[in-house]
Amino acid sequence: MVDQREKLMNYFNQYGFLTFKQVIDENLHYKTLLKMVTEGKIDAEEKGLYRLPDIYLDEWFVLQYRFPKGIFSLETALWLHGLSLTIPF
């Protein structure tokens, strides 16, 4: 039988990141996740969003996770689609 740490690492190796909702949906123990964060095996990118230390999560991805119904518009949308050289701030 696969223990909780191995299950978590399998998900991280498959996706590179994991959300708290995925932890709950897969019946994984949240305390195991917290223990792995304190040990430095995974990083908490944001509340409810965890990643492996060698995985980079783009700030735009994190914003989209945080505000799933948010819409990028104007200069930001142009830049994200590669239609502008001006980087939005």
N, C-alpha and C positions, 0 to 999 in steps of 0.2 A: 504494500500500500504506500502511496506517495504521501509524504508529510506536507504540512502547510507551506513551509519554506520552499520546497521543490515546486509546488503548484504555483506559488507566486513568481518564482524565478522563471518558470516555463512561460507564464503570461508576459513577463517583462522581456524575455528573450524573443518572444513572438512579435510583440507590438512595440517594445521600447519604452512604453509608458503604461500606466494603469490609473484608472479613476476609482474613487471611493465607491461609486455606484457599481462598477464591475466587481469590486471586492465583495460587496453585499450580494450581488446577483449570483456569484459563483460560490457562495457559502464559505468564503475564506475568512479567517479570523483577523479582525482589525488589529488586535494586539500583536500579532506576528508581524504585520506590516509596520507598526510603530517601533517594534524592537529592531527591525531591519533598518529603519531610518536612524535610530540612535546609534546603531553599529556602523553606520556609514555605507552600508551595502546598496541603499537606494536613497534618492534625494526627494524631498518634498518641494516640488516646483511652486505650488500654490495650494491653497486649501482644497483638498480632495483630488489633487493631481500629483502623481508620483512618477519618477523616472529613474532610469539607471544613471549612475554618475557619468558615464561616457556618452550619453545621449543628449543632444541639444534640442530643446524645444523652442521654436521660434516664438518671439513675443506676440506675433499676430495669431499664431495657433492658440496660445494661452488666452489671449483676449477673446477669441472665438469660443473657446471652451467656457470661459467665465460668463460671456454674454451670448448664448446660443441663438438668440433671436436678433442680435445686433446686425446691422448692415453697414458695410464699408461703402462709402460714397465719395464722389468728387475725386480729389487728388489721390486719396488712398486707394480707391478702386482702380484708377488708371495705373498707379504704380504696381499694385498687386497683379494686374493683368499684363504687366510689361509694356504698357503703352506710354509711360512717362519716365523721364530720367530724374525728375524731382522727387526726392524722398520726403514723404510726409512726416510731420513731427507731432 
